[in-house]
């Protein structure tokens, strides 16, 4: 439901949200299957994987903030933003048209498809901050999920020395 609009709705964002949906749904399905088959070690592994994938959303935020600052420092990065969204953020039509003249068609003609190029600047105005975050969101999602996928596989591959499941035998 959120993929189309979340953080600008770029293809990187939409594909990451779709992939996260698929891997968490498959992981949860396999966890349920394994617990019903009384394969507790496999159930545990799939539940850990699923929760690690879900937790990538937290790591994503950290990576996104760092990436937005790097993009801002590099300069000359821009994102296309919907003028209606900019109006909602700015709250004033005059300020919107002065800052982004291409948004005049939204105000004058009610064109809901009007867009404007917004500079990505972490230390700038609220819409420039939004632009910097939008640019880095999809990349941060893929990177965070990749890091979590590697991390959980390293963790799951370690033998359980502290937990005995002998009571299930």
C-alpha positions as CSV (number, residue, x, y, z in Angstrom):
1,X,0.0,0.0,0.0
2,X,2.8,2.4,0.7
3,X,5.3,1.4,-2.0
4,X,3.9,3.8,-4.7
5,X,4.2,6.9,-2.5
6,X,6.8,6.2,0.2
7,X,9.8,8.5,0.1
8,X,9.0,9.7,-3.4
9,X,7.9,6.3,-4.8
10,X,11.0,5.8,-6.8
11,X,11.6,2.4,-8.5
12,X,14.4,1.7,-6.0
13,X,12.0,2.3,-3.2
14,X,9.1,0.3,-4.7
15,X,11.3,-2.6,-5.6
16,X,12.9,-2.7,-2.1
17,X,9.5,-2.6,-0.4
18,X,8.2,-5.4,-2.7
19,X,11.3,-7.5,-2.0
20,X,11.0,-7.0,1.7
21,X,7.4,-8.0,1.6
22,X,8.3,-11.2,-0.4
23,X,11.2,-12.3,1.8
24,X,9.4,-11.7,5.1
25,X,6.2,-13.5,3.9
26,X,8.2,-16.5,2.6
27,X,10.3,-16.5,5.9
28,X,7.1,-16.4,8.0
29,X,5.5,-19.1,5.9
30,X,8.5,-21.4,6.2
31,X,8.7,-20.8,10.0
32,X,5.0,-21.8,10.3
33,X,5.5,-24.9,8.2
34,X,8.6,-25.9,10.2
35,X,6.9,-25.5,13.6
36,X,4.0,-27.6,12.4
37,X,6.4,-30.3,11.3
38,X,8.1,-30.1,14.7
39,X,11.3,-29.0,13.1
40,X,12.1,-26.5,15.9
41,X,15.6,-25.7,14.9
42,X,14.5,-24.8,11.3
43,X,11.5,-22.9,12.7
44,X,13.9,-20.9,14.9
45,X,16.2,-20.2,12.0
46,X,13.3,-18.9,9.8
47,X,11.9,-16.8,12.5
48,X,15.3,-15.2,13.1
49,X,15.7,-14.6,9.4
50,X,12.2,-13.0,9.2
51,X,12.8,-10.7,12.2
52,X,16.3,-9.7,10.9
53,X,14.7,-8.7,7.6
54,X,12.0,-6.7,9.4
55,X,14.7,-5.0,11.5
56,X,16.4,-3.7,8.3
57,X,13.9,-0.9,8.4
58,X,15.8,0.5,11.5
59,X,19.2,0.2,9.9
60,X,17.8,1.8,6.8
61,X,17.1,5.0,8.7
62,X,20.6,5.2,9.9
63,X,22.1,4.6,6.5
64,X,19.6,7.0,4.9
65,X,20.6,9.9,7.2
66,X,24.3,9.3,6.6
67,X,23.7,9.0,2.8
68,X,21.5,12.2,2.7
69,X,24.4,14.1,4.4
70,X,26.9,12.7,1.9
71,X,24.6,13.6,-1.1
72,X,24.2,17.1,0.3
73,X,27.9,17.5,0.8
74,X,28.6,16.3,-2.7
75,X,26.1,18.9,-4.0
76,X,24.2,19.2,-7.2
77,X,21.8,16.3,-6.5
78,X,18.1,17.0,-7.3
79,X,14.9,15.0,-7.1
80,X,11.5,15.5,-8.7
81,X,8.8,16.3,-6.2
82,X,5.0,16.6,-6.7
83,X,3.9,20.2,-6.3
84,X,0.9,19.2,-4.3
85,X,3.2,17.5,-1.8
86,X,5.4,20.6,-1.7
87,X,2.4,22.8,-1.1
88,X,1.4,20.5,1.8
89,X,4.8,20.8,3.3
90,X,5.3,24.5,2.7
91,X,1.7,25.4,3.6
92,X,1.6,28.6,1.5
93,X,0.9,28.9,-2.3
94,X,2.9,32.1,-2.6
95,X,6.0,30.6,-1.2
96,X,5.6,27.5,-3.3
97,X,5.3,29.5,-6.6
98,X,8.2,31.8,-5.7
99,X,10.5,28.9,-4.8
100,X,9.3,26.5,-7.5
101,X,7.8,28.4,-10.5
102,X,6.9,25.1,-12.3
103,X,4.3,24.6,-9.5
104,X,2.2,27.6,-10.8
105,X,0.1,25.3,-12.8
106,X,-1.0,23.6,-9.6
107,X,-2.2,26.8,-8.1
108,X,-3.6,28.5,-11.3
109,X,-5.0,25.5,-13.1
110,X,-5.4,22.8,-10.4
111,X,-2.9,20.6,-12.2
112,X,-2.3,17.8,-9.7
113,X,0.5,16.3,-11.9
114,X,2.7,19.4,-11.6
115,X,6.2,18.6,-10.5
116,X,9.3,20.6,-9.5
117,X,13.0,19.8,-9.2
118,X,14.2,20.2,-5.6
119,X,17.8,20.4,-4.6
120,X,18.9,17.7,-2.2
121,X,20.3,19.5,0.8
122,X,20.3,18.0,4.3
123,X,21.0,21.4,5.9
124,X,18.6,23.4,3.8
125,X,14.8,24.0,3.9
126,X,12.4,21.3,4.9
127,X,11.7,20.4,1.2
128,X,15.4,20.2,0.5
129,X,15.8,17.9,3.4
130,X,12.9,15.8,2.1
131,X,14.6,15.7,-1.3
132,X,17.9,14.5,0.3
133,X,16.0,11.8,2.2
134,X,14.0,10.7,-0.8
135,X,17.2,10.3,-3.0
136,X,18.9,8.0,-0.4
137,X,15.9,5.9,0.8
138,X,15.8,3.2,-1.9
139,X,19.6,2.7,-1.8
140,X,19.6,2.6,2.0
141,X,16.8,0.0,2.0
142,X,18.7,-2.4,-0.3
143,X,21.9,-1.9,1.6
144,X,20.3,-2.4,5.0
145,X,18.5,-5.6,3.9
146,X,21.7,-7.0,2.3
147,X,23.6,-6.3,5.6
148,X,20.9,-8.0,7.6
149,X,20.7,-11.0,5.3
150,X,24.4,-11.6,5.6
151,X,24.3,-10.9,9.4
152,X,21.5,-13.3,10.1
153,X,23.1,-16.1,8.0
154,X,26.3,-15.7,10.0
155,X,24.3,-15.9,13.2
156,X,22.1,-18.8,12.2
157,X,25.1,-20.8,11.0
158,X,26.5,-20.9,14.5
159,X,25.6,-24.0,16.5
160,X,23.3,-23.6,19.5
161,X,25.6,-24.3,22.4
162,X,23.6,-22.6,25.1
163,X,20.2,-24.1,24.3
164,X,19.2,-27.7,24.5
165,X,16.1,-28.8,22.8
166,X,16.3,-32.4,24.1
167,X,13.0,-32.1,25.8
168,X,11.3,-32.3,22.4
169,X,12.7,-35.7,21.6
